[in-house]
Amino acid sequence: MKNKRTELKVSAIRSGTVIDHIPAENTFRVFAMLNLESSTNHIYFGTNLESRKLGKKGIIKISNIFFRPEEISKIALVAPHATLIEIKDY
């Protein structure tokens, strides 16, 4: 029997923002609130990923984009416990 793959690896981004621990049901809402559908930057996202904290979670990685405080406040409305990490020159 072949080994079943249990994880998917996504490339690290050199510069940009990672929004992690989004409640799975709000991943697309966060995506839309930040108008990411019109972005030409690389965007990686997943939803319904296993999470010890939430059971299921979403994550969004956006290269070369950093959010203003008012945009971060929007995220907090639908994902108050989300983690936002800015990556610069990785």
Contacts in CASP RR format, 6 or more apart in sequence:
PFRMAT RR
TARGET T0000
AUTHOR 0000-0000-0000
METHOD contacts of the structure
MODEL  1
MKNKRTELKVSAIRSGTVIDHIPAENTFRVFAMLNLESSTNHIYFGTNLE
SRKLGKKGIIKISNIFFRPEEISKIALVAPHATLIEIKDY
10 44 0 8 1.000
10 61 0 8 1.000
11 44 0 8 1.000
12 87 0 8 1.000
12 90 0 8 1.000
13 42 0 8 1.000
13 44 0 8 1.000
13 61 0 8 1.000
13 62 0 8 1.000
13 63 0 8 1.000
13 87 0 8 1.000
13 90 0 8 1.000
14 63 0 8 1.000
14 87 0 8 1.000
14 89 0 8 1.000
14 90 0 8 1.000
15 63 0 8 1.000
15 64 0 8 1.000
15 87 0 8 1.000
15 88 0 8 1.000
15 89 0 8 1.000
15 90 0 8 1.000
16 61 0 8 1.000
16 62 0 8 1.000
16 63 0 8 1.000
16 64 0 8 1.000
16 65 0 8 1.000
16 66 0 8 1.000
16 86 0 8 1.000
16 87 0 8 1.000
16 88 0 8 1.000
17 61 0 8 1.000
17 62 0 8 1.000
17 65 0 8 1.000
17 66 0 8 1.000
17 67 0 8 1.000
17 84 0 8 1.000
17 85 0 8 1.000
17 86 0 8 1.000
17 87 0 8 1.000
18 59 0 8 1.000
18 60 0 8 1.000
18 61 0 8 1.000
18 62 0 8 1.000
18 83 0 8 1.000
18 84 0 8 1.000
18 85 0 8 1.000
18 87 0 8 1.000
19 30 0 8 1.000
19 59 0 8 1.000
19 60 0 8 1.000
19 61 0 8 1.000
19 62 0 8 1.000
19 75 0 8 1.000
19 79 0 8 1.000
19 82 0 8 1.000
19 83 0 8 1.000
19 84 0 8 1.000
20 57 0 8 1.000
20 58 0 8 1.000
20 59 0 8 1.000
20 82 0 8 1.000
20 83 0 8 1.000
20 84 0 8 1.000
20 85 0 8 1.000
21 51 0 8 1.000
21 53 0 8 1.000
21 54 0 8 1.000
21 57 0 8 1.000
21 58 0 8 1.000
21 59 0 8 1.000
21 79 0 8 1.000
21 81 0 8 1.000
21 82 0 8 1.000
21 83 0 8 1.000
22 30 0 8 1.000
22 47 0 8 1.000
22 57 0 8 1.000
22 58 0 8 1.000
22 59 0 8 1.000
22 60 0 8 1.000
22 79 0 8 1.000
22 82 0 8 1.000
23 54 0 8 1.000
23 56 0 8 1.000
23 57 0 8 1.000
23 58 0 8 1.000
23 78 0 8 1.000
23 79 0 8 1.000
24 47 0 8 1.000
24 48 0 8 1.000
24 49 0 8 1.000
24 54 0 8 1.000
24 56 0 8 1.000
24 57 0 8 1.000
24 58 0 8 1.000
26 78 0 8 1.000
26 79 0 8 1.000
27 45 0 8 1.000
27 46 0 8 1.000
27 47 0 8 1.000
27 58 0 8 1.000
27 59 0 8 1.000
27 60 0 8 1.000
28 47 0 8 1.000
29 78 0 8 1.000
30 60 0 8 1.000
30 75 0 8 1.000
30 78 0 8 1.000
30 79 0 8 1.000
30 82 0 8 1.000
31 37 0 8 1.000
31 45 0 8 1.000
31 60 0 8 1.000
33 74 0 8 1.000
33 75 0 8 1.000
33 78 0 8 1.000
34 67 0 8 1.000
34 71 0 8 1.000
34 74 0 8 1.000
34 75 0 8 1.000
36 43 0 8 1.000
36 60 0 8 1.000
36 62 0 8 1.000
39 62 0 8 1.000
39 65 0 8 1.000
41 62 0 8 1.000
41 63 0 8 1.000
41 64 0 8 1.000
41 65 0 8 1.000
42 62 0 8 1.000
42 63 0 8 1.000
42 64 0 8 1.000
43 60 0 8 1.000
43 61 0 8 1.000
43 62 0 8 1.000
43 63 0 8 1.000
44 59 0 8 1.000
44 60 0 8 1.000
44 61 0 8 1.000
45 58 0 8 1.000
45 59 0 8 1.000
45 60 0 8 1.000
45 61 0 8 1.000
46 58 0 8 1.000
46 59 0 8 1.000
46 60 0 8 1.000
47 56 0 8 1.000
47 57 0 8 1.000
47 58 0 8 1.000
48 56 0 8 1.000
48 58 0 8 1.000
49 56 0 8 1.000
49 57 0 8 1.000
49 58 0 8 1.000
49 59 0 8 1.000
50 56 0 8 1.000
50 57 0 8 1.000
51 57 0 8 1.000
51 58 0 8 1.000
53 81 0 8 1.000
66 86 0 8 1.000
67 75 0 8 1.000
67 84 0 8 1.000
72 84 0 8 1.000
75 82 0 8 1.000
75 84 0 8 1.000
76 82 0 8 1.000
END
